[in-house]
Amino acid sequence: MIISKIHVRSNVVRIGYLENEKEVPREYVLKSKELARPELYKAMEHIFPVMANVDTCFAAVCDGVIEDIVIKYNRDNSINNYVLSGAMHGDDELVATFKTEKIYAKSWMELDNAVRSAMKEAELFIQGKRAQMTLDIEAEMPAPKLEGGVA
């Protein structure tokens, strides 16, 4: 599974992904109004403090959250770059949205690790392991076997 986009807000989770990338690739978008488990939100929340580390000018005066991650891949399905977008909340109660330029993989390992952690949580959400409730496909029960002979 290849995750291409993660969009997480308080009321919706949308994840774009590719399956069967080696055989017949199919692109899907999972959109859920069901909240994800806290691990996905924590992984997304962890990205902003890493991005806004103490070396940047705005780290000391604002807080923020990453809401979107768009990931681009090389031909060998390794990550080429990603773009982060979200909102910053300043001490003065102003909110500013932002979108980064392309951040190339392996150029900032700590940020790469934070993004990969969010990608892993998104994959677990798609598989139903990080959903708050069981997905419909998991809740289906096999038809009961009928007892008795043939009439």
C-alpha positions in Angstrom: 0.0 0.0 0.0 1.3 3.4 -0.9 -0.1 6.4 0.9 -0.3 9.5 -1.3 -2.4 12.0 0.7 -3.4 12.3 4.4 -6.0 14.9 5.4 -7.0 15.0 9.0 -9.3 17.5 10.7 -11.4 17.2 13.8 -14.5 16.1 11.8 -13.1 14.1 8.8 -10.3 11.8 7.8 -9.5 11.5 4.1 -6.6 9.3 3.0 -5.5 8.7 -0.7 -3.7 5.5 -1.3 -2.6 3.1 -4.1 -3.0 -0.7 -3.8 -1.5 -3.5 -5.9 1.2 -1.2 -7.0 3.3 -4.1 -8.4 0.5 -5.8 -10.4 -2.5 -3.7 -11.4 -2.4 -0.5 -9.4 -5.7 1.0 -8.2 -6.0 4.4 -6.6 -8.5 4.8 -3.7 -9.6 7.6 -1.4 -11.0 6.7 2.0 -13.2 9.3 3.4 -14.5 8.8 6.9 -16.5 11.0 9.3 -15.7 8.4 11.9 -12.9 9.8 14.1 -9.6 8.0 14.0 -8.0 6.6 17.2 -5.7 9.1 19.0 -2.5 7.6 17.5 -3.2 9.1 14.1 -4.0 12.5 15.6 -0.8 12.4 17.8 1.3 11.4 14.8 -0.1 14.4 12.8 0.3 16.8 15.8 4.0 15.7 16.3 5.0 16.9 12.8 4.5 20.6 13.5 6.8 20.9 16.5 9.5 19.0 14.5 9.0 21.3 11.5 8.9 24.4 13.7 12.0 23.6 15.8 13.9 26.1 17.8 16.0 27.1 14.8 13.1 28.7 13.1 11.9 32.2 13.9 8.3 31.4 14.7 8.7 28.4 16.9 8.7 30.3 20.2 5.6 32.4 19.5 3.1 30.0 18.0 1.6 26.6 18.0 0.2 24.7 15.0 -1.1 21.6 13.4 -0.5 19.8 10.2 -3.8 19.0 8.4 -2.6 17.7 5.0 0.4 15.7 3.8 0.8 15.2 0.1 3.5 12.6 -0.8 5.2 12.1 -4.2 7.1 8.9 -5.1 9.9 7.9 -7.3 9.5 5.2 -9.9 10.8 2.6 -7.4 8.0 3.6 -5.0 10.5 5.3 -2.6 9.4 8.8 -1.3 10.7 11.6 -3.4 9.1 14.6 -1.6 6.2 15.7 0.4 4.3 19.0 1.0 2.8 19.9 4.4 0.0 22.3 5.1 -1.9 23.3 8.1 -2.6 26.2 10.5 -0.5 28.2 13.0 -2.0 29.8 16.0 -0.1 32.7 17.4 0.0 34.1 21.0 -2.1 37.0 19.7 -5.0 34.6 18.8 -4.4 35.1 15.0 -4.6 32.0 12.9 -2.5 31.7 9.7 -2.7 28.8 7.2 0.5 27.7 5.5 1.7 25.3 2.9 5.4 24.3 2.6 7.4 24.0 -0.6 8.5 20.5 -1.6 10.5 18.9 1.2 12.7 16.3 -0.3 13.1 12.9 1.5 16.3 12.4 3.4 17.0 16.1 3.6 15.6 16.4 7.2 15.6 13.0 8.8 13.7 14.0 12.0 10.9 15.4 9.9 11.0 12.4 7.6 10.5 10.1 10.5 7.6 12.2 11.8 5.9 12.1 8.4 6.5 8.3 8.0 5.0 7.8 11.4 1.8 9.6 10.2 1.8 7.5 7.1 2.1 4.3 9.1 -0.9 5.4 11.3 -2.9 6.2 8.1 -2.2 2.7 6.8 -3.3 1.2 10.0 -6.5 3.3 9.9 -7.2 2.0 6.3 -6.8 -1.5 7.5 -9.3 -0.9 10.3 -6.7 -1.2 13.1 -6.9 2.5 14.1 -10.6 3.1 13.6 -12.8 3.8 16.6 -15.3 1.2 15.6 -15.1 -1.9 13.4 -15.4 -1.2 9.7 -18.5 -2.6 8.0 -16.4 -5.2 6.1 -15.0 -6.5 9.3 -18.4 -6.7 11.0 -20.0 -9.0 8.4 -20.6 -12.5 9.7 -20.7 -15.6 7.5 -24.2 -17.0 6.8 -25.3 -19.5 9.5 -25.1 -23.1 8.5 -28.5 -24.7 8.2 -29.0 -27.9 10.2 -31.1 -30.8 9.0 -31.4 -32.8 5.9 -32.7 -32.0 2.4 -36.5 -32.0 2.1 
